[in-house]
């Protein structure tokens, strides 16, 4: 029946029936990795040969076994230390894109994931038989560095990572499955989008896919609607296959198709939300705007990286930092650059609460950072600042910002040998994707409870941890240059991270530790959930503000009905021309925002418009 009903100690007598071995400990950390290649999924012999060849190239000891009479294969790795469930899950997700026959379940479920080891009987006869010595299983030797090398190798071999997820832009909501889409009523695709949808791509299949997905998002489609087009529509060739190094395309695995589709859909929905359109969704000048935006963001990021001391890292005096900036100022600049790359335009609308959610800094800190970035170095030249405010916020709209003109580049500046050697149309899209991934990753590294909450490790420690990339080894000198901190504060942060197991010290420098994770450290410090509680609080404040804006709009309307229901009353009759909004609470004839916020927090206000805001 292929059912395992009881646990037996490895020191007890071996069962006569089929038995399997847990890959992870009770704490959820993996001690063994087993790539379970199932004959019902694909060519196990080919996949096992390719995987063992790559492991040999990486110098990773492993054991290959034939699992039973059905041509299944198991490739075993015994770890010298423990690997976190998150790391192993990511390796499994990457490997499933490259090996169609791989069953990732044992590597994605540390609590019950198990595999029959060499010698275990198969329920259909025969047993798991190794292809050679099993010394690599009896004497674990795979180091954490080799696990990281395997992950990097799988990405180099063609596996794709999921796009980082940031906070929802205005106009975006998520469906029941957690995928974003644009709020509104679904409508048919425009004629231009249908033409691209039905035309086989000539050169850049990803560009055709991006165009169609943007059109679908603008037509208020959800991902479940888009899935119906994947199998047959010519424009979805980038989802069905990937470019091979010899020029032809090879089919993606089902997992690879899903990962590619979800990643491209998130980018498309974010772009459309940042560029609302009342037309048919056509955007003829997208590539030109994308190129202009990428060049400006490149220039701003290069200038910011060239001056790490500008962000307060090498000044301990608060008065000195207030005149120039702090690391929060740089994080806010990165967030604005991320929004610009996502929107493919230099002017974006951003409120302090959205920036707070993406950077981890509070709204007051974000407001001060925006003020510093918008302060001109030369009072006679507003364009000498980092960013420039556009217009004034009105109603439900937030302040609009753009990069100053000093970061704009002329057309001939981009005329470099490296650029001319690549396809001109694809380069801006590739650079834009790179910026989105890099900036989102940098912001996510800072926005964590372990570094942002009161009584946590602190921002300085988080900054040092951010610059120790997974799989890399860095020295103190390299960290002082990249963070802008002095050597003493850098070493203090390193000692703190090392004491809690987040970093390891090697002869060559410092690297990420395998255990515990940052999440575990936050739980140990008692600060887990700090940022989530702040997001909930800001969402409630945003809902309350939307309610007040609706009230102001209603009060300024001519010919409205004066009778309106109270905020907590049950509506029996339609007595207002805006019945979906309850009456905003009043105190002494003025809006009582404190009571309104309390009603929102209590769940007394159930307005569809507020939930979609």
Secondary structure, 3 states (H helix, E strand, C coil): CCCCCCCCCCCCCCCCCCCCEECECCCCCEEEEEEEECCCCCCHHHHHHHHHHHHHHHCCCCEEEECCCCCCEEEEEEEEEEECHHHHHHHHHHHHHHCCCEECHHHHCCCCCEECCCCCECCCCCECEECCCCHHHHCCCECHHHHHHHHHHHHHCCCCCCCCCCCCCCCEEECCCCCEEECCCCCCCCHHHHHHHCCCCCCCHHHHHHHHHHHHHHCCCCHHHHHHHCCCCHHHHHHHEEECCCCCEEECCHHHHHHHHHHHHHHHHHHHHHCCCCCCCCCCCHHHHHHHHHHHHHHHHHHHHHCHHHHCCCCCCHHHHHHCCCHHHHHHHHHHHHHHHHHCCCEEECCHHHHHHHHCCCHHHHHHHHHHHCCCCECCEHHHCCEEEECCCCCCCCCEEEECHHHCCCHHHHCCHHHHCCCHHHHHHHHHHHHHHHHHHHHHHHCCHHHHCCCCCCHHHHHHHHCCCCCCCECHHHHHHHHCCCHHHHHHHHHHHHHCCCEEECCCCEEECCCCCHHHHHHHHCCCCHHHHHHHHHHHHHHHHHHHHHHHHHHCCCCCCCCCCCCCCCCCCCCCCCCCCCCCCEECCEECHHHHHHHHHHCCCCCHHHHHC
